[in-house]
Amino acid sequence: MRNVTIDLGDGYSLSLFQSEVTGLVETVPLYESETEGGMIGEPVYLRGGEELAELLKSALDRDFKIWENQYYIELEQELVRENNLELVVDNEEDKA
């Protein structure tokens, strides 16, 4: 397990974690104050440097919606196979 924390100022930081088991890298913003602290939203898995740059920019701008507005959908594999189901997501909706 590897973890790196990048200070963003004003009690905020961005945590980068790499799992020894899966090798996947994830990032999540953290907040610490004198009375409380913790993760802001849920971790996001990284696919490369360009995505990391976008997430870092969002965190520096205190725009945490990518971490706060996540939805997890789990489909039963039997139903997927029997019905040829496919999950389609439009991630470009906010860019219009």
Helices and strands as residue ranges (DSSP letters): E 2-9, E 12-18, E 25-32, E 37-39, E 44-45, H 49-60, H 65-68, H 77-83, G 93-95
